Amino acid sequence: MAAAARLAGLLAAPLRLHLLWLLGQRDHDVGDLAHRVGATVPAVSHHLAKLRLAGLVTARRHGRSQIYRAADPAVITLVEHLVDHATPTTSPHTAGHRSMRAAR
């Protein structure tokens, strides 16, 4: 239960949840993630470091960039379910969210 509570705590931060959702679609570098979530590179790097320490994302070097990838498909499925459950189906912003699993 303690491990599940720690995972829930990590997912409780909207920015980390958004990062995991994006990484569930494809790999990204930190600059692209920062742009997509509307945050600064240092803020995104900080959250990615927490996700890496928890084993939820991995990183590989590509030239001068770090490319981040979701490490656990089960966690990505959980994130997708959370987003789907919490997102109203009538919003025009949810069209991409709802079809994410179909696009993979």
HUDAMO-V943386 format. One line per field, one symbol per residue. phi: phi as a letter, one per 30 degrees, with the letter a starting at -180 (. if undefined). Layout:
BEGIN
phi = ???
END
This chain:
BEGIN
phi = .ddddddddddddedddddddddddadbcddddeddcibdedddedddddddedidbbbbdbicccccbdcbedddddddddddddcddcdddcedddcedddd
END
